[in-house]
């Protein structure tokens, strides 16, 4: 047997692409995993036109203008591919398989996931009819970064809302439907003392000055632009209004009453941010009625039992600790290629 110290390190390729308005979480998850795995494997990030920035200190190979993901992988031929690029196509993954012994996909709702060795679904649809053995559909796969774990279950420490309750509005990196604008416009009609912070993402594609002009019409209202500490701002909130993709998972780590607006049909179909997990889900943001939104904001501020129930339901989920489970899956398939079914049996 070759001593571990002298074994040649295997290569893990990581491919992340922005998709489905999922915000920054896929990139942050990849960075967390890469940081841990870099001690035991060679890590290379593959980047295409929609990929986020590569974490500092890691090797990066650009797919290139006239190349495809398959072209690049055929040259590198990694031992394992970690892919987080939304819904994939079966034809493409079939070709990728020719060059990679093990493939793990994250949150893949496309047909390509059928050909991966393992699909780890943190996001899941309300009615999941997939049923394939190598899919692991589990909210506890969620990995919270250090910023959020440092405020874990902080909601349990809050006896009651502050004298000036703090509402944080956060629709992620892009906010393609400009729900920040719609939500703020409605919130301006609230006739109660309220501090409002609207967090604008780095890729916000709309006019920030419009938000700023609206904010001038209400006291204690601010528009917060990057850089800022999302976890710290969330931790100070008495209530959070956000999208329904990964953000509710982050909120549940902290335990803060939360109203959810889906940014698109994809988010609308997701099964996690529901009442039994401590969330008020108002459906598609572009269709929300002002009266429904304002009532949802008022409820946990005025009714202590509702507020405490929401916090209890979120914190009892114990989310954020999925790192060891995900790492176990990666290490197993790195060592034993094409054993996805066996790995999924262990994780279920």
C-alpha positions in Angstrom: 0.0 0.0 0.0 1.3 3.5 -0.9 1.6 5.7 2.2 -1.0 8.5 2.1 1.8 11.1 2.3 3.3 10.0 -1.0 0.1 9.4 -3.0 -0.4 11.7 -5.9 -3.2 14.1 -5.2 -6.3 13.7 -7.2 -7.9 16.6 -9.0 -11.3 18.1 -8.3 -12.8 20.5 -10.9 -15.4 22.9 -9.7 -17.8 24.6 -12.1 -20.2 27.2 -10.9 -22.5 29.4 -13.0 -25.1 32.0 -12.1 -28.6 30.8 -12.8 -32.2 31.0 -11.7 -31.5 34.1 -9.6 -29.8 32.0 -6.9 -27.6 34.8 -5.8 -24.1 34.4 -4.2 -24.7 31.2 -2.2 -23.5 28.7 -4.8 -20.2 30.6 -5.1 -19.8 30.8 -1.4 -20.6 27.1 -0.9 -17.9 26.2 -3.6 -15.4 28.5 -1.9 -16.0 26.8 1.5 -15.6 23.3 0.1 -12.6 24.2 -1.9 -10.9 25.7 1.1 -11.2 22.4 3.1 -10.5 20.1 0.2 -7.4 21.9 -1.0 -5.3 20.2 1.7 -6.1 16.8 0.2 -6.7 17.4 -3.5 -5.7 19.6 -6.4 -8.6 22.1 -6.9 -9.2 23.8 -10.2 -12.1 26.2 -10.9 -13.6 26.2 -14.4 -15.1 29.5 -15.4 -17.5 30.4 -18.2 -19.1 33.8 -19.0 -21.7 33.5 -16.2 -19.4 32.1 -13.5 -18.7 34.2 -10.4 -15.2 35.2 -9.4 -12.9 32.4 -8.3 -11.8 32.5 -4.7 -8.3 34.0 -4.2 -5.4 31.5 -4.3 -7.1 28.9 -6.5 -6.2 27.8 -10.0 -8.7 29.0 -12.6 -9.1 27.8 -16.2 -11.4 29.9 -18.4 -13.6 27.8 -20.7 -12.9 30.4 -23.4 -14.9 32.1 -26.1 -14.8 29.3 -28.7 -14.7 26.3 -26.3 -17.3 24.4 -24.3 -17.3 22.9 -20.8 -16.8 19.5 -22.4 -13.8 20.7 -24.4 -12.1 22.0 -21.3 -12.9 18.9 -19.2 -11.6 16.7 -22.0 -8.2 18.4 -21.6 -8.1 18.5 -17.8 -9.7 15.1 -17.2 -10.3 15.6 -13.4 -11.0 12.8 -11.0 -14.2 14.4 -9.9 -16.4 17.3 -11.1 -18.4 19.4 -8.7 -21.0 21.2 -10.7 -23.4 23.9 -9.5 -24.9 25.5 -12.6 -28.6 25.1 -12.4 -30.6 22.7 -14.5 -28.4 20.6 -16.8 -28.9 18.9 -20.1 -28.7 15.1 -20.4 -26.8 15.2 -23.7 -24.0 17.4 -22.3 -23.6 15.4 -19.0 -23.4 12.2 -21.1 -20.4 13.6 -22.9 -18.8 14.9 -19.7 -19.0 11.4 -18.3 -16.6 10.2 -20.9 -13.8 12.2 -19.3 -14.7 12.3 -15.6 -14.9 9.2 -13.3 -17.2 10.9 -10.7 -19.7 13.7 -11.0 -21.6 15.5 -8.3 -24.3 18.1 -9.1 -25.8 20.6 -6.7 -29.4 21.6 -6.9 -30.0 20.4 -10.4 -33.6 20.2 -11.6 -32.7 19.3 -15.2 -32.4 15.9 -17.0 -28.6 16.0 -16.8 -28.8 15.2 -13.1 -30.0 11.7 -14.1 -26.5 10.9 -15.4 -24.5 12.4 -12.5 -23.2 10.0 -9.8 -24.8 12.0 -7.1 -27.2 15.0 -7.0 -27.3 16.9 -3.7 -30.6 18.9 -3.5 -30.6 21.5 -0.8 -33.4 23.3 -2.7 -36.3 21.0 -3.4 -39.7 21.3 -5.0 -42.9 21.1 -3.0 -43.8 17.9 -4.7 -40.7 16.0 -5.6 -41.5 13.2 -8.0 -38.0 12.4 -9.1 -37.5 9.4 -6.9 -34.1 8.4 -8.4 -31.8 6.7 -5.9 -28.7 8.9 -6.5 -30.7 12.1 -5.6 -30.3 13.2 -2.0 -33.1 15.7 -1.2 -32.3 17.1 2.2 -32.5 20.6 3.7 -29.8 19.7 6.2 -27.3 19.7 3.4 -27.2 23.5 3.7 -23.8 24.8 4.6 -23.7 28.1 6.5 -20.6 30.2 6.2 -18.8 31.5 9.3 -20.5 34.8 9.1 -23.9 33.2 9.7 -22.8 30.5 12.2 -21.4 33.2 14.4 -25.1 34.4 14.9 -26.6 31.0 15.0 -30.1 31.0 16.8 -29.7 34.6 17.8 -33.4 35.0 17.5 -33.9 33.0 20.7 -32.0 35.7 22.5 -34.4 38.4 21.5 -37.1 38.8 24.1 -39.2 41.1 22.0 -38.9 43.5 19.0 -37.0 46.7 19.7 -38.9 50.0 20.4 -38.2 50.9 16.8 -38.7 47.5 15.0 -36.2 46.8 12.3 -37.3 45.4 8.9 -34.6 44.2 6.5 -35.5 43.8 2.8 -33.1 41.6 0.9 -33.6 40.1 -2.6 -30.2 38.9 -3.3 -27.4 39.8 -5.7 -29.5 40.6 -8.8 -33.2 41.2 -7.9 -34.2 40.8 -11.5 -37.9 41.6 -10.9 -37.0 44.6 -8.7 -38.9 43.4 -5.7 -36.9 45.7 -3.6 -38.7 48.6 -5.3 -42.1 47.0 -5.1 -41.7 46.0 -1.4 -40.4 49.4 -0.4 -43.2 51.2 -2.2 -45.7 49.2 -0.2 -43.8 49.5 3.1 -43.9 53.3 2.8 -47.6 53.0 3.5 -47.1 51.5 7.0 -48.3 53.8 9.7 -46.2 52.5 12.5 -42.7 53.5 13.7 -40.3 51.2 11.8 -36.7 51.1 10.8 -36.2 49.9 7.2 -33.0 48.7 5.6 -33.1 47.7 1.9 -30.0 45.7 1.0 -29.0 46.2 -2.7 -26.9 43.4 -4.2 -23.7 43.9 -6.3 -25.5 43.0 -9.6 -28.7 45.0 -8.9 -29.7 46.0 -12.4 -32.1 48.8 -11.6 -31.8 52.4 -10.7 -30.6 52.7 -7.1 -31.4 56.5 -7.1 -35.1 55.6 -7.4 -34.9 53.6 -4.2 -33.0 56.4 -2.5 -35.6 59.0 -3.5 -38.3 56.7 -2.1 -36.4 56.3 1.1 -36.4 60.0 1.7 -40.1 59.9 2.1 -40.0 57.8 5.3 -38.0 58.3 8.5 -35.4 55.7 9.5 -35.3 54.2 6.0 -32.0 53.5 4.3 -30.7 51.9 1.1 -27.6 49.8 1.9 -25.2 49.1 -1.0 -22.1 46.7 -1.0 -19.9 46.1 0.7 -21.9 45.1 3.8 -22.1 42.1 6.2 -25.4 40.4 5.3 -25.3 38.1 8.4 -24.7 41.0 10.7 -27.5 43.0 9.2 -29.9 40.0 9.3 -29.0 39.4 13.0 -30.1 42.9 13.9 -33.5 42.6 12.2 -36.8 42.0 13.9 -38.3 40.8 10.7 -36.8 40.0 7.3 -38.4 40.2 3.8 -36.6 38.2 1.2 -36.7 35.8 -1.8 -37.4 32.1 -1.5 -34.3 30.5 -2.8 -31.3 30.1 -0.4 -32.0 33.2 1.7 -34.6 31.5 3.9 -32.1 28.9 4.8 -29.7 31.6 6.0 -32.5 33.2 8.0 -33.4 29.9 9.6 -29.9 29.5 10.9 -30.4 32.8 12.8 -34.1 32.4 13.7 -35.7 35.7 12.6 -39.4 36.0 11.6 -39.4 36.1 7.9 -41.7 36.9 5.0 -40.9 35.3 1.6 -41.7 36.5 -1.9 -40.9 34.3 -4.8 -38.9 36.1 -7.5 -40.0 33.8 -10.3 -41.9 30.6 -11.0 -38.8 28.5 -10.1 -38.7 29.9 -6.6 -42.5 29.6 -6.3 -42.2 25.9 -6.6 -39.6 25.4 -3.9 -40.8 23.5 -0.8 -38.7 24.8 2.1 -39.8 28.3 3.1 -43.3 27.4 4.3 -45.3 28.1 7.5 -44.4 24.8 9.1 -40.7 25.9 8.9 -41.4 29.3 10.4 -42.0 31.4 7.3 -44.8 33.5 5.9 -44.9 32.8 2.1 -46.9 35.3 0.1 -46.4 33.8 -3.3 -45.0 35.6 -6.4 -43.6 39.0 -5.4 -44.8 40.7 -8.6 -48.4 39.7 -7.7 -48.4 40.4 -3.9 -51.1 42.8 -2.7 -50.1 45.7 -0.6 -52.6 44.8 2.2 -51.3 41.2 2.4 -47.7 42.3 2.7 -48.4 45.0 5.3 -50.5 42.6 7.4 -47.7 40.0 7.2 -45.2 42.5 8.5 -47.5 43.6 11.3 -48.4 40.2 12.6 -45.1 39.1 14.2 -44.5 42.6 15.5 -47.8 42.8 17.3 -48.4 39.2 18.2 -45.8 37.8 20.5 -46.9 34.1 20.2 -46.7 34.2 16.4 -43.2 35.7 16.6 -41.9 33.1 19.1 -43.5 30.3 17.1 -41.7 31.4 13.9 -38.4 31.6 15.7 -38.9 28.2 17.4 -39.8 26.5 14.1 -36.8 27.8 12.3 -34.2 27.1 15.0 -35.5 23.6 15.7 -34.4 22.7 12.1 -30.8 23.1 13.2 -29.8 24.2 9.7 -26.3 25.2 8.5 -24.3 22.1 9.6 -24.2 20.2 6.3 -20.5 20.6 5.7 -19.4 17.2 7.0 -22.1 15.3 5.1 -21.2 17.0 1.8 -17.5 16.4 2.3 -18.1 12.8 3.1 -19.9 12.4 -0.2 -17.1 14.1 -2.1 -14.4 12.1 -0.5 -16.2 8.8 -1.0 -16.7 9.4 -4.8 -13.2 10.6 -5.2 -11.9 7.3 -3.7 -14.6 5.0 -5.2 -15.7 6.4 -8.6 -19.2 5.5 -9.9 -20.6 4.5 -6.6 -23.2 7.3 -6.3 -26.0 5.0 -5.4 -24.1 3.5 -2.5 -23.2 7.0 -1.3 -26.8 8.2 -1.5 -27.9 5.2 0.5 -25.5 6.3 3.3 -26.7 9.9 3.2 -30.5 9.3 3.2 
